[in-house]
Amino acid sequence: MKYNNILLFSIPSTLKTGHFIDYFINNSSDLYLIMLPLSTQPPLLVLNHYRKNELVGTKNFHVYKGNNKILRNLFFYFYYLYIIFFILPRKTIILATTPQYCFFYCFFDFIKSIKIVYHVGDYYANQKGLMKIYQFLIHTFNKQMPYVVYCSPVIKSLLAGNKKPVDGNRDCWVFGIENKNIKKNVIENLMGYIGVLRSGQGLDIILNALKTNENLTLEVIGDGPSFNYLKNEIEKLNLTNRVKLFGLVKDEKQISDIVGRWQIGLAPYDPGKTNMTYYAEPSKIKFYLEYQLPVIMTRVTYIHKELEKFQAGINIDFNSDSLLKAIDHIQKHYGKFSAGAKRLAKNYEFGPLYDRQFKFMTNIWHF
């Protein structure tokens, strides 16, 4: 095994994103996975324990059952402390994806030799209210902690400063891709969308495009704060017969069956710098590429340039007219764009990529 004891965090909608979980389950002696619920789900935290690829234990934490967001997150942190003090073995590496799980990192190291690697995945340009506090915590732990990595080149450029990367530390950890060999049964004019349903994802642009072109249909996999809004907009625009909402889908075979019939994957993100996606890892795009789907996206994140270079899709302006033109162009040259998506996917095969990115974790106690 490449690693000994690892603790990861995940939420249901990103469990398979980037194949981080798969990689560490297959390459760790003991992998502890904290499953945090979506904001729309009851405040149940689940800890799964894998030993050498096998699930050997599950523990549920559900003391608090209310809806108050502050109390909800406070109890999540209490559960986290319990896991550290009473469950995790000495010399565990924790990959923390939000700053609240970095509190007292020196103390954890002192009492149990637990090292925390802060994986900075969020950045908010709009620093008001609670977001201002959250952004302050990001900057504080970024400066103080010895082990920090970034989910995108944009965040690295904003936070890394003059600190040079060492075998992955203070560098970017981007998501990898599994080259899926699936049976495809592409349906003409069927567009696909997957991801957390929230503002800034361009959902309105997609619906307006469907309203304009009556030949187009859409399938959506995902859940989130905008789910009910999206459902209401579909009804308001009389698109219920042409849009199917699957909600959150966990079964991988079902996902493959759904995505295997999509013609194009859509990601018309709001390209504004106040949208957190501007700074994030393009997990949605990587998902589409796994299924060799041509992609239509706005000019957001580092991958839009690669999409253009490999002719794996089209970059558009943030409006429905540009989206419709891109759909038409890909449909007329579908073979070329499908081949481009397949070529680009090979560049991000997760096994070799993660071996390079996580190299420093194999020697973290020798630094």
C-alpha positions in Angstrom: 0.0 0.0 0.0 1.3 3.5 -0.9 -0.3 5.1 2.2 -1.1 4.1 5.8 -3.9 5.9 7.6 -6.0 8.5 5.6 -9.1 10.5 6.5 -11.2 12.0 3.7 -14.3 14.1 3.5 -17.1 13.8 0.9 -20.7 14.6 0.2 -23.1 12.4 -1.7 -23.1 14.5 -4.9 -19.3 14.4 -5.1 -18.6 10.9 -3.9 -17.2 9.8 -7.2 -15.8 13.1 -8.3 -12.2 12.9 -9.3 -12.0 9.3 -8.0 -10.2 10.5 -4.9 -12.1 8.0 -2.8 -11.5 5.1 -5.2 -7.8 5.9 -5.4 -7.2 6.1 -1.6 -9.4 3.0 -0.8 -7.2 1.0 -3.2 -3.9 2.5 -2.0 -4.3 2.9 1.7 -4.0 0.4 4.5 -6.8 2.2 6.4 -9.1 4.7 4.8 -11.6 6.7 6.9 -14.3 8.5 5.0 -16.5 11.1 6.6 -19.8 11.5 4.6 -21.3 14.9 5.2 -24.9 15.4 4.1 -26.1 17.9 1.6 -27.6 21.1 3.1 -31.1 19.8 2.0 -30.6 16.5 3.9 -31.0 15.7 7.6 -27.8 16.4 9.7 -26.6 12.8 9.7 -22.8 12.3 9.5 -21.5 8.9 8.5 -18.0 7.5 9.0 -17.0 4.6 6.8 -13.8 2.6 7.6 -12.1 0.7 4.8 -9.2 -1.6 5.4 -7.2 -2.8 2.4 -10.1 -2.2 -0.1 -12.8 -3.7 2.2 -15.5 -1.8 4.1 -15.0 -3.0 7.7 -17.0 -0.6 9.7 -19.7 2.2 9.6 -20.6 4.6 12.4 -23.5 7.1 12.3 -23.5 10.5 14.2 -26.9 12.0 14.5 -27.2 13.6 18.0 -28.5 16.9 16.6 -31.6 16.5 14.4 -32.6 20.2 14.0 -32.4 22.6 11.1 -30.3 25.5 12.5 -27.2 25.8 10.2 -24.9 27.1 12.9 -25.8 24.3 15.3 -25.6 21.8 12.4 -22.1 22.7 11.6 -21.1 23.0 15.2 -22.2 19.4 15.8 -20.4 18.2 12.7 -17.2 19.6 14.3 -17.9 17.9 17.6 -18.3 14.6 15.7 -15.0 15.3 13.9 -13.3 15.8 17.3 -14.7 12.5 18.6 -13.4 10.8 15.5 -9.9 12.2 15.9 -9.6 11.5 19.7 -11.3 8.1 19.9 -11.3 6.5 16.4 -8.3 7.6 14.3 -5.0 5.8 14.9 -1.8 7.7 15.4 0.0 9.0 12.3 -3.2 9.6 10.3 -3.2 12.2 7.4 -6.4 14.2 7.2 -7.3 15.9 3.9 -9.4 18.8 5.1 -11.4 20.5 2.4 -12.8 23.4 4.5 -11.0 25.6 7.0 -13.1 24.7 10.0 -11.6 21.2 10.0 -8.1 22.8 10.3 -8.7 24.3 13.7 -6.2 23.0 16.4 -4.1 21.3 13.7 -1.0 21.8 15.9 -2.7 20.2 18.9 -3.8 17.1 16.9 -0.2 16.7 15.7 1.1 17.0 19.2 -1.2 14.5 20.9 -1.5 11.9 18.1 0.9 12.8 15.3 -2.1 13.6 13.1 -1.1 15.7 10.1 -3.7 17.9 8.3 -3.3 18.7 4.6 -5.5 21.6 3.8 -6.9 21.2 0.3 -8.2 24.7 -0.6 -11.2 24.2 -2.8 -13.2 27.4 -2.1 -12.5 31.0 -2.8 -15.1 33.8 -2.5 -14.4 37.2 -4.1 -17.6 38.6 -2.5 -16.3 39.0 1.0 -19.3 40.1 3.0 -20.8 38.9 6.2 -20.1 35.3 7.0 -18.2 34.9 3.7 -15.7 37.5 4.9 -15.0 35.4 8.0 -14.8 32.3 5.9 -12.3 34.0 3.5 -10.3 35.2 6.5 -10.0 31.6 7.8 -8.9 30.4 4.3 -6.1 33.0 4.2 -5.1 32.3 7.8 -4.7 28.6 7.5 -3.1 29.0 4.1 -0.3 31.0 5.6 0.1 29.1 8.9 -0.2 25.4 7.9 2.8 23.5 6.7 0.8 21.3 4.2 -1.5 23.1 1.8 -2.6 22.3 -1.7 -4.9 24.1 -4.2 -7.8 22.7 -6.3 -7.0 25.0 -9.3 -4.3 27.1 -10.8 -6.3 30.3 -10.2 -6.5 29.7 -6.4 -2.8 28.8 -6.4 -1.9 32.0 -8.1 -4.0 33.9 -5.4 -2.7 32.1 -2.3 0.6 30.3 -2.9 2.7 33.5 -2.9 6.4 32.8 -3.0 6.2 29.4 -1.4 7.6 26.8 -3.8 5.9 23.4 -4.3 7.7 20.3 -2.9 6.5 17.0 -4.5 2.9 18.2 -4.5 2.8 20.3 -1.3 1.9 23.9 -2.1 0.9 22.8 -5.6 -2.4 22.1 -7.4 -4.2 18.8 -7.0 -6.5 18.6 -9.9 -9.2 15.9 -10.5 -8.4 12.8 -12.4 -10.5 10.8 -14.8 -11.3 7.1 -15.3 -11.4 6.1 -18.9 -14.8 4.4 -18.9 -15.6 1.8 -21.5 -19.3 2.1 -21.6 -22.0 1.2 -24.1 -23.2 4.4 -25.6 -26.7 4.8 -27.2 -26.6 8.5 -28.1 -30.0 10.1 -28.6 -29.9 13.0 -31.0 -30.8 16.4 -29.5 -30.6 15.0 -25.9 -28.5 17.3 -23.8 -27.1 16.4 -20.4 -26.3 18.3 -17.2 -24.8 17.0 -13.9 -23.8 18.8 -10.7 -24.9 20.6 -7.6 -28.0 22.7 -8.6 -27.2 26.2 -7.4 -26.9 29.7 -8.7 -24.1 30.5 -11.1 -24.4 27.3 -13.1 -26.2 28.7 -16.1 -29.4 26.7 -15.7 -31.6 29.5 -16.9 -29.5 29.8 -20.1 -30.1 26.1 -20.8 -33.8 26.3 -20.2 -34.1 29.4 -22.5 -32.2 27.5 -25.2 -34.7 24.6 -24.9 -37.6 27.1 -25.1 -36.1 28.5 -28.4 -35.3 25.2 -30.0 -38.2 22.8 -29.6 -36.2 19.8 -30.9 -33.9 19.8 -27.8 -34.4 17.7 -24.7 -32.6 17.7 -21.4 -31.8 15.3 -18.6 -30.4 16.6 -15.3 -28.6 14.6 -12.6 -28.1 16.4 -9.3 -29.6 18.1 -6.3 -29.0 21.3 -4.4 -30.5 24.6 -3.2 -31.8 25.4 -6.7 -33.7 22.2 -7.3 -37.2 23.5 -6.5 -36.4 26.7 -8.4 -35.4 24.7 -11.5 -38.5 22.6 -11.2 -40.8 25.6 -11.0 -39.0 27.3 -14.0 -39.5 24.1 -16.1 -43.2 24.2 -15.3 -43.4 27.9 -16.0 -41.8 27.5 -19.4 -43.9 24.5 -20.3 -40.9 22.3 -20.6 -42.0 19.4 -18.4 -42.3 17.0 -21.4 -38.7 17.8 -22.5 -36.8 18.1 -19.3 -36.3 15.2 -16.9 -34.9 15.7 -13.3 -33.4 12.6 -11.8 -32.3 14.2 -8.6 -29.2 12.7 -6.9 -28.3 9.4 -8.5 -25.9 7.2 -6.5 -25.9 3.9 -8.5 -23.0 4.0 -11.0 -24.7 1.7 -13.5 -27.8 3.9 -13.6 -25.6 6.9 -14.1 -23.8 5.2 -17.0 -27.1 4.2 -18.6 -28.4 7.8 -18.4 -25.2 9.6 -19.5 -24.6 7.0 -22.3 -27.5 8.4 -24.2 -26.5 12.1 -23.9 -25.3 13.8 -27.0 -23.6 16.8 -25.4 -22.6 17.8 -21.8 -23.5 21.3 -20.8 -21.7 23.6 -18.4 -22.6 27.3 -19.1 -21.1 28.6 -15.9 -21.5 32.3 -15.0 -18.0 33.5 -16.0 -18.1 36.4 -13.5 -15.3 36.5 -10.8 -17.9 36.7 -8.1 -19.0 33.1 -9.0 -17.1 30.6 -6.9 -16.9 28.3 -10.0 -14.4 30.8 -11.5 -11.9 29.6 -8.9 -12.8 26.0 -8.7 -11.8 22.7 -10.2 -14.0 21.9 -13.3 -15.3 18.6 -12.0 -18.4 18.7 -14.2 -16.2 18.9 -17.3 -14.0 16.1 -16.1 -17.2 14.0 -15.6 -18.4 14.6 -19.2 -14.9 13.7 -20.5 -15.0 10.4 -18.7 -17.9 9.5 -20.9 -16.3 10.9 -24.1 -19.0 13.6 -24.2 -18.3 16.7 -26.3 -18.6 19.7 -23.9 -20.1 23.2 -24.2 -18.9 25.6 -21.5 -18.2 29.2 -20.8 -14.6 30.5 -20.6 -14.1 29.5 -16.9 -11.2 27.6 -15.2 -8.0 26.4 -16.8 -9.7 23.6 -18.7 -11.6 25.7 -21.3 -8.3 26.3 -23.1 -7.6 22.6 -23.2 -11.1 21.9 -24.4 -10.4 24.2 -27.4 -6.9 22.8 -28.0 -8.1 19.2 -28.2 -11.3 20.1 -30.0 -13.2 18.3 -27.3 -16.0 21.0 -27.2 -16.8 24.6 -27.7 -16.4 27.7 -25.4 -19.4 30.0 -25.5 -20.5 33.4 -24.3 -22.9 33.5 -21.3 -26.2 33.5 -23.2 -28.6 31.1 -24.8 -27.9 32.2 -28.4 -24.3 31.3 -28.1 -25.3 28.0 -26.5 -27.6 27.2 -29.4 -25.0 28.0 -32.0 -22.5 25.7 -30.3 -25.0 22.8 -30.1 -25.6 23.1 -33.8 -21.9 23.2 -34.7 -21.1 20.1 -32.6 -24.0 18.2 -34.0 -22.7 18.9 -37.5 -19.2 17.7 -36.7 -20.0 15.2 -34.0 -17.3 12.7 -34.8 -14.5 15.2 -34.5 -15.6 16.5 -31.1 -16.2 13.0 -29.7 -12.7 12.0 -30.7 -11.3 15.2 -29.2 -13.1 14.4 -25.9 -11.5 11.0 -25.8 -8.0 12.4 -26.4 -8.3 15.0 -23.7 -9.6 12.4 -21.2 -6.4 10.3 -21.6 -4.4 13.2 -20.3 -6.1 13.0 -16.9 -6.1 9.3 -16.1 -6.4 9.4 -12.3 -3.9 6.6 -11.3 -0.7 8.1 -12.7 -1.9 11.6 -12.0 -2.5 11.0 -8.3 0.7 9.1 -7.8 2.5 12.3 -8.8 0.3 14.7 -6.9 0.2 12.8 -3.6 3.9 11.8 -3.6 4.9 13.9 -0.7 2.3 12.3 1.6 4.3 9.0 1.5 7.1 10.8 3.3 5.2 13.4 5.3 6.7 12.4 8.7 10.3 12.8 7.3 9.9 16.5 6.2 
